[in-house]
Amino acid sequence: MSSNCRRLVHFRRILSAVVLAGLSLLPTPGPAQQAGTATLRGTVVDEESGDTIPEAIVRVKGRDPVTVGPSGRFELANLEAGTLDISIQAIGFSPKTFKLGLVAGQVLTRVFPLEFTGARLPEVAITARATRLAPRYTDFERRRERGLGAYFRWEEIKARGFSSVGDALRTVRGVRMKCNQQNYECFAEMARSPGCYPRWWVDGVEVYSFHENTPIRDIYGIEVYRGAAEMPADFGGSNAACGVIVLWTKSKPYR
């Protein structure tokens, strides 16, 4: 073999060795990069405040449960493509199952909102959350503590199974409800003063009636003042002699 051929063979051997060495240094594909799989990156949040929820438990069939970290975030890799049911639960929130569609090779980022219930949380934690959400809730809580009228807060509304605002108000002693089934508009009347109709306030705005089909799950709190003896200064005035009914709605950016 000529010297030129020997040099060519030697060069090819060196080149092959370099290529093989370079390939051995490349990172091996991770679970999310394997064929036919996808990755899910999620954040668990309070649907009303948008605050992240740490310590939530994430479950997917066929896998061990995952506990969400302090940031409220989690990641699930090597998920099979197709339909995925993911269940999430956390103390103080209603558990919920989400259905997702995954595509092979996809990295899906999602926010998972949970509905706050306050279950297994101390009263101080519930009140503190209300204070953070909005000043109007603080005013509601302050008046509720005084107890001069009749009050419903969201957890009582849910526990008692009211299907509408009217259902809740019908349980208040001294209040009669009259609803027009044609336009679903309702009015209240004070039993002790027939023909005396209270004023209505919704989220700080004075109105004259409310719709019977107002979703009860969207109500944070209800205040009922049946006369001057119960009336707080916040809603006083000559037009409040027949009482005042106040509704506070929730604000849920993640619903």
Buried (B, 14 or more C-beta within 10 A) or exposed (E): EEEEEEEEEEEEEEEEEEEEEEEEEEEEEEEBBEEEBBBBBBBBBBBBBEBBBBEBBBBBEEEEEBEBEEEBBBEBBBBEBEEBEBBBBBEBBEBBEEEBEBEEBBEBEEEBBBBBBBEEBEEEEBBEBBEEBBEBBBBBBEBBEEEEBBBBBBEEBBEEEBEBBBBBBBEBEBBEBEBEEEEBBBBBBBEEBEEBBBBBBBEEEBEEBBBBEBEBEBBBBBBBBBBEEBBBEBBEEEEBBBBBBBBBBBBBEBE
